[in-house]
């Protein structure tokens, strides 16, 4: 049996050349964010966990690991700078706990 191959013509869609225009903001008002687009410290910590789990499960190729690792290190350094300090009660509770028996 002979198989026939059909050549499909690719339809070329015209590329949009018009740039979206920004809406004018009144003087003194902050630009509004769309709901759900803000990131919290907890979101960034979760992102670090996702990267860690994905690398453990082999989701990245060997040639990608350097880039992923560099981004992970930058994220951890940023979180170390901006993360809130532990509460003083937690520090005193750890200091008051008796040493190992």
VMD Tcl script that builds the backbone (N, CA, C; Angstrom):
set m [mol new atoms 303]
animate dup $m
set s [atomselect $m all]
$s set {name element resname resid chain x y z} {
  {N N UNK 1 A 0.826 -1.182 0.000}
  {CA C UNK 1 A 0.000 0.000 0.000}
  {C C UNK 1 A 0.869 1.244 0.000}
  {N N UNK 2 A 0.553 2.106 -0.842}
  {CA C UNK 2 A 1.281 3.363 -0.917}
  {C C UNK 2 A 0.540 4.419 -0.107}
  {N N UNK 3 A 1.295 5.195 0.629}
  {CA C UNK 3 A 0.669 6.267 1.405}
  {C C UNK 3 A 0.874 7.581 0.683}
  {N N UNK 4 A -0.101 8.379 0.740}
  {CA C UNK 4 A -0.028 9.687 0.102}
  {C C UNK 4 A 0.238 10.729 1.176}
  {N N UNK 5 A 1.110 11.631 0.887}
  {CA C UNK 5 A 1.363 12.738 1.805}
  {C C UNK 5 A 0.784 13.994 1.191}
  {N N UNK 6 A 0.119 14.721 2.007}
  {CA C UNK 6 A -0.470 15.980 1.548}
  {C C UNK 6 A 0.359 17.133 2.090}
  {N N UNK 7 A 0.599 18.067 1.262}
  {CA C UNK 7 A 1.284 19.267 1.703}
  {C C UNK 7 A 0.228 20.287 2.083}
  {N N UNK 8 A 0.318 20.712 3.326}
  {CA C UNK 8 A -0.635 21.707 3.801}
  {C C UNK 8 A -0.021 23.088 3.689}
  {N N UNK 9 A -0.802 23.984 3.199}
  {CA C UNK 9 A -0.350 25.362 3.121}
  {C C UNK 9 A -0.578 26.026 4.473}
  {N N UNK 10 A 0.444 26.677 4.952}
  {CA C UNK 10 A 0.307 27.403 6.208}
  {C C UNK 10 A -0.373 28.726 5.934}
  {N N UNK 11 A -1.354 28.993 6.734}
  {CA C UNK 11 A -2.008 30.283 6.616}
  {C C UNK 11 A -1.214 31.273 7.440}
  {N N UNK 12 A -0.857 32.353 6.813}
  {CA C UNK 12 A -0.076 33.370 7.490}
  {C C UNK 12 A -1.024 34.446 7.978}
  {N N UNK 13 A -0.995 34.622 9.294}
  {CA C UNK 13 A -1.834 35.668 9.870}
  {C C UNK 13 A -1.038 36.963 9.901}
  {N N UNK 14 A -1.676 38.062 9.573}
  {CA C UNK 14 A -0.951 39.333 9.621}
  {C C UNK 14 A -0.602 39.673 11.062}
  {N N UNK 15 A 0.600 40.163 11.238}
  {CA C UNK 15 A 1.042 40.539 12.579}
  {C C UNK 15 A 0.505 41.923 12.914}
  {N N UNK 16 A 0.102 42.060 14.150}
  {CA C UNK 16 A -0.412 43.353 14.591}
  {C C UNK 16 A 0.756 44.309 14.757}
  {N N UNK 17 A 0.641 45.465 14.161}
  {CA C UNK 17 A 1.706 46.446 14.266}
  {C C UNK 17 A 1.345 47.589 15.189}
  {N N UNK 18 A 0.085 47.682 15.514}
  {CA C UNK 18 A -0.339 48.774 16.381}
  {C C UNK 18 A 0.019 48.454 17.825}
  {N N UNK 19 A 0.606 49.402 18.493}
  {CA C UNK 19 A 0.952 49.247 19.905}
  {C C UNK 19 A -0.242 49.652 20.751}
  {N N UNK 20 A -0.512 48.919 21.838}
  {CA C UNK 20 A -1.614 49.330 22.699}
  {C C UNK 20 A -1.293 50.675 23.335}
  {N N UNK 21 A -2.284 51.504 23.400}
  {CA C UNK 21 A -2.069 52.824 23.968}
  {C C UNK 21 A -2.384 52.806 25.449}
  {N N UNK 22 A -1.595 53.513 26.212}
  {CA C UNK 22 A -1.811 53.595 27.650}
  {C C UNK 22 A -2.875 54.655 27.915}
  {N N UNK 23 A -3.708 54.378 28.869}
  {CA C UNK 23 A -4.728 55.365 29.214}
  {C C UNK 23 A -4.098 56.428 30.089}
  {N N UNK 24 A -4.514 57.624 29.886}
  {CA C UNK 24 A -3.962 58.744 30.641}
  {C C UNK 24 A -4.459 58.693 32.080}
  {N N UNK 25 A -3.533 58.872 33.023}
  {CA C UNK 25 A -3.874 58.893 34.441}
  {C C UNK 25 A -3.920 60.346 34.902}
  {N N UNK 26 A -4.892 60.697 35.707}
  {CA C UNK 26 A -4.904 62.044 36.252}
  {C C UNK 26 A -3.663 62.277 37.111}
  {N N UNK 27 A -3.221 63.509 37.146}
  {CA C UNK 27 A -2.027 63.843 37.914}
  {C C UNK 27 A -2.238 63.515 39.386}
  {N N UNK 28 A -1.233 62.877 40.003}
  {CA C UNK 28 A -1.293 62.577 41.427}
  {C C UNK 28 A -1.959 61.259 41.762}
  {N N UNK 29 A -2.475 60.539 40.783}
  {CA C UNK 29 A -3.100 59.254 41.097}
  {C C UNK 29 A -2.160 58.123 40.702}
  {N N UNK 30 A -2.143 57.076 41.507}
  {CA C UNK 30 A -1.301 55.923 41.234}
  {C C UNK 30 A -1.976 55.036 40.186}
  {N N UNK 31 A -1.188 54.404 39.336}
  {CA C UNK 31 A -1.801 53.498 38.364}
  {C C UNK 31 A -2.451 52.322 39.080}
  {N N UNK 32 A -3.593 51.909 38.588}
  {CA C UNK 32 A -4.319 50.828 39.229}
  {C C UNK 32 A -3.814 49.492 38.714}
  {N N UNK 33 A -3.669 48.520 39.644}
  {CA C UNK 33 A -3.270 47.179 39.259}
  {C C UNK 33 A -4.515 46.346 39.025}
  {N N UNK 34 A -4.401 45.418 38.132}
  {CA C UNK 34 A -5.504 44.503 37.923}
  {C C UNK 34 A -5.541 43.539 39.104}
  {N N UNK 35 A -6.729 43.115 39.511}
  {CA C UNK 35 A -6.814 42.223 40.659}
  {C C UNK 35 A -6.073 40.912 40.414}
  {N N UNK 36 A -5.385 40.457 41.445}
  {CA C UNK 36 A -4.675 39.191 41.358}
  {C C UNK 36 A -3.302 39.261 40.723}
  {N N UNK 37 A -2.778 40.459 40.449}
  {CA C UNK 37 A -1.476 40.572 39.806}
  {C C UNK 37 A -0.359 40.926 40.773}
  {N N UNK 38 A -0.676 41.136 42.043}
  {CA C UNK 38 A 0.357 41.492 42.996}
  {C C UNK 38 A 0.986 40.228 43.586}
  {N N UNK 39 A 2.255 40.319 43.956}
  {CA C UNK 39 A 2.975 39.201 44.552}
  {C C UNK 39 A 3.289 39.530 46.001}
  {N N UNK 40 A 3.139 38.551 46.855}
  {CA C UNK 40 A 3.484 38.732 48.257}
  {C C UNK 40 A 4.768 37.970 48.560}
  {N N UNK 41 A 5.308 38.187 49.752}
  {CA C UNK 41 A 6.491 37.462 50.190}
  {C C UNK 41 A 6.186 35.965 50.221}
  {N N UNK 42 A 4.986 35.607 50.662}
  {CA C UNK 42 A 4.595 34.196 50.710}
  {C C UNK 42 A 4.579 33.590 49.301}
  {N N UNK 43 A 4.136 34.357 48.299}
  {CA C UNK 43 A 4.136 33.877 46.920}
  {C C UNK 43 A 5.568 33.586 46.460}
  {N N UNK 44 A 6.488 34.472 46.806}
  {CA C UNK 44 A 7.883 34.282 46.406}
  {C C UNK 44 A 8.511 33.097 47.124}
  {N N UNK 45 A 8.147 32.894 48.392}
  {CA C UNK 45 A 8.642 31.716 49.119}
  {C C UNK 45 A 8.105 30.444 48.467}
  {N N UNK 46 A 6.843 30.461 48.065}
  {CA C UNK 46 A 6.259 29.306 47.376}
  {C C UNK 46 A 6.962 29.050 46.044}
  {N N UNK 47 A 7.349 30.109 45.357}
  {CA C UNK 47 A 8.072 29.966 44.101}
  {C C UNK 47 A 9.407 29.274 44.323}
  {N N UNK 48 A 10.094 29.634 45.398}
  {CA C UNK 48 A 11.345 28.958 45.735}
  {C C UNK 48 A 11.125 27.475 45.998}
  {N N UNK 49 A 10.036 27.153 46.682}
  {CA C UNK 49 A 9.704 25.754 46.951}
  {C C UNK 49 A 9.401 25.008 45.649}
  {N N UNK 50 A 8.696 25.662 44.746}
  {CA C UNK 50 A 8.374 25.051 43.453}
  {C C UNK 50 A 9.647 24.745 42.673}
  {N N UNK 51 A 10.581 25.672 42.656}
  {CA C UNK 51 A 11.844 25.449 41.950}
  {C C UNK 51 A 12.594 24.283 42.573}
  {N N UNK 52 A 12.615 24.224 43.904}
  {CA C UNK 52 A 13.305 23.152 44.604}
  {C C UNK 52 A 12.689 21.789 44.268}
  {N N UNK 53 A 11.371 21.697 44.331}
  {CA C UNK 53 A 10.679 20.434 44.038}
  {C C UNK 53 A 10.872 20.033 42.578}
  {N N UNK 54 A 10.756 20.996 41.676}
  {CA C UNK 54 A 10.900 20.694 40.249}
  {C C UNK 54 A 12.307 20.193 39.935}
  {N N UNK 55 A 13.321 20.779 40.552}
  {CA C UNK 55 A 14.689 20.320 40.293}
  {C C UNK 55 A 14.923 18.940 40.891}
  {N N UNK 56 A 14.325 18.658 42.046}
  {CA C UNK 56 A 14.446 17.343 42.662}
  {C C UNK 56 A 13.812 16.271 41.780}
  {N N UNK 57 A 12.719 16.612 41.128}
  {CA C UNK 57 A 12.006 15.650 40.284}
  {C C UNK 57 A 12.557 15.569 38.863}
  {N N UNK 58 A 13.605 16.326 38.575}
  {CA C UNK 58 A 14.236 16.240 37.266}
  {C C UNK 58 A 13.514 16.988 36.164}
  {N N UNK 59 A 12.861 18.083 36.510}
  {CA C UNK 59 A 12.102 18.837 35.518}
  {C C UNK 59 A 12.986 19.709 34.625}
  {N N UNK 60 A 14.232 19.910 35.016}
  {CA C UNK 60 A 15.126 20.775 34.248}
  {C C UNK 60 A 16.233 19.935 33.622}
  {N N UNK 61 A 16.632 20.325 32.423}
  {CA C UNK 61 A 17.745 19.658 31.750}
  {C C UNK 61 A 19.051 20.129 32.367}
  {N N UNK 62 A 20.105 19.364 32.142}
  {CA C UNK 62 A 21.406 19.685 32.726}
  {C C UNK 62 A 21.897 21.060 32.294}
  {N N UNK 63 A 21.687 21.421 31.041}
  {CA C UNK 63 A 22.177 22.715 30.563}
  {C C UNK 63 A 21.341 23.882 31.090}
  {N N UNK 64 A 20.200 23.595 31.702}
  {CA C UNK 64 A 19.349 24.644 32.271}
  {C C UNK 64 A 19.604 24.849 33.764}
  {N N UNK 65 A 20.276 23.907 34.391}
  {CA C UNK 65 A 20.426 23.937 35.842}
  {C C UNK 65 A 21.196 25.161 36.341}
  {N N UNK 66 A 22.186 25.616 35.609}
  {CA C UNK 66 A 22.947 26.791 36.042}
  {C C UNK 66 A 22.057 28.021 36.092}
  {N N UNK 67 A 21.221 28.195 35.087}
  {CA C UNK 67 A 20.319 29.347 35.042}
  {C C UNK 67 A 19.267 29.247 36.142}
  {N N UNK 68 A 18.704 28.056 36.305}
  {CA C UNK 68 A 17.687 27.850 37.345}
  {C C UNK 68 A 18.307 28.088 38.718}
  {N N UNK 69 A 19.498 27.565 38.931}
  {CA C UNK 69 A 20.182 27.748 40.216}
  {C C UNK 69 A 20.504 29.206 40.499}
  {N N UNK 70 A 20.922 29.928 39.482}
  {CA C UNK 70 A 21.229 31.352 39.663}
  {C C UNK 70 A 19.972 32.130 40.046}
  {N N UNK 71 A 18.860 31.824 39.377}
  {CA C UNK 71 A 17.604 32.508 39.711}
  {C C UNK 71 A 17.135 32.138 41.114}
  {N N UNK 72 A 17.293 30.874 41.487}
  {CA C UNK 72 A 16.915 30.423 42.826}
  {C C UNK 72 A 17.745 31.154 43.882}
  {N N UNK 73 A 19.046 31.281 43.647}
  {CA C UNK 73 A 19.917 31.981 44.594}
  {C C UNK 73 A 19.546 33.458 44.716}
  {N N UNK 74 A 19.212 34.101 43.584}
  {CA C UNK 74 A 18.790 35.509 43.632}
  {C C UNK 74 A 17.488 35.653 44.411}
  {N N UNK 75 A 16.565 34.723 44.207}
  {CA C UNK 75 A 15.293 34.759 44.913}
  {C C UNK 75 A 15.507 34.593 46.411}
  {N N UNK 76 A 16.357 33.653 46.809}
  {CA C UNK 76 A 16.619 33.430 48.226}
  {C C UNK 76 A 17.309 34.631 48.865}
  {N N UNK 77 A 18.226 35.266 48.153}
  {CA C UNK 77 A 18.899 36.462 48.667}
  {C C UNK 77 A 17.905 37.611 48.840}
  {N N UNK 78 A 17.005 37.763 47.873}
  {CA C UNK 78 A 15.988 38.806 47.968}
  {C C UNK 78 A 15.074 38.552 49.160}
  {N N UNK 79 A 14.641 37.309 49.326}
  {CA C UNK 79 A 13.760 36.981 50.446}
  {C C UNK 79 A 14.459 37.199 51.781}
  {N N UNK 80 A 15.749 36.936 51.850}
  {CA C UNK 80 A 16.496 37.164 53.089}
  {C C UNK 80 A 16.541 38.652 53.438}
  {N N UNK 81 A 16.578 39.514 52.414}
  {CA C UNK 81 A 16.610 40.966 52.657}
  {C C UNK 81 A 15.249 41.512 53.064}
  {N N UNK 82 A 14.183 41.014 52.439}
  {CA C UNK 82 A 12.872 41.633 52.648}
  {C C UNK 82 A 11.979 40.894 53.628}
  {N N UNK 83 A 12.348 39.681 54.002}
  {CA C UNK 83 A 11.495 38.909 54.920}
  {C C UNK 83 A 11.475 39.586 56.280}
  {N N UNK 84 A 10.319 39.621 56.921}
  {CA C UNK 84 A 10.246 40.239 58.241}
  {C C UNK 84 A 11.068 39.459 59.267}
  {N N UNK 85 A 11.613 40.184 60.221}
  {CA C UNK 85 A 12.393 39.566 61.292}
  {C C UNK 85 A 11.486 38.708 62.161}
  {N N UNK 86 A 12.013 37.618 62.739}
  {CA C UNK 86 A 11.192 36.814 63.653}
  {C C UNK 86 A 10.778 37.642 64.867}
  {N N UNK 87 A 9.634 37.305 65.439}
  {CA C UNK 87 A 9.123 38.046 66.591}
  {C C UNK 87 A 10.050 37.846 67.790}
  {N N UNK 88 A 10.215 38.872 68.628}
  {CA C UNK 88 A 11.097 38.749 69.791}
  {C C UNK 88 A 10.681 37.624 70.742}
  {N N UNK 89 A 9.368 37.331 70.852}
  {CA C UNK 89 A 8.924 36.264 71.747}
  {C C UNK 89 A 9.524 34.931 71.327}
  {N N UNK 90 A 9.630 34.692 70.024}
  {CA C UNK 90 A 10.168 33.426 69.536}
  {C C UNK 90 A 11.640 33.291 69.906}
  {N N UNK 91 A 12.384 34.399 69.856}
  {CA C UNK 91 A 13.802 34.363 70.217}
  {C C UNK 91 A 13.972 34.072 71.704}
  {N N UNK 92 A 13.170 34.716 72.557}
  {CA C UNK 92 A 13.317 34.503 73.994}
  {C C UNK 92 A 12.863 33.108 74.392}
  {N N UNK 93 A 11.862 32.560 73.705}
  {CA C UNK 93 A 11.397 31.207 74.021}
  {C C UNK 93 A 12.469 30.178 73.682}
  {N N UNK 94 A 13.193 30.402 72.581}
  {CA C UNK 94 A 14.262 29.488 72.199}
  {C C UNK 94 A 15.408 29.579 73.203}
  {N N UNK 95 A 15.729 30.772 73.665}
  {CA C UNK 95 A 16.822 30.963 74.614}
  {C C UNK 95 A 16.476 30.377 75.979}
  {N N UNK 96 A 15.203 30.422 76.374}
  {CA C UNK 96 A 14.788 29.922 77.687}
  {C C UNK 96 A 14.643 28.406 77.720}
  {N N UNK 97 A 14.569 27.769 76.550}
  {CA C UNK 97 A 14.395 26.310 76.509}
  {C C UNK 97 A 15.665 25.635 77.034}
  {N N UNK 98 A 15.483 24.607 77.876}
  {CA C UNK 98 A 16.675 23.923 78.426}
  {C C UNK 98 A 17.424 23.165 77.329}
  {N N UNK 99 A 18.717 23.039 77.519}
  {CA C UNK 99 A 19.544 22.325 76.564}
  {C C UNK 99 A 19.218 20.848 76.607}
  {N N UNK 100 A 19.650 20.096 75.576}
  {CA C UNK 100 A 19.352 18.659 75.443}
  {C C UNK 100 A 19.633 17.871 76.711}
  {N N UNK 101 A 18.839 16.835 76.990}
  {CA C UNK 101 A 19.001 16.030 78.208}
  {C C UNK 101 A 19.875 14.837 77.936}
}
mol reanalyze $m
mol bondsrecalc $m
mol representation Tube
mol addrep $m
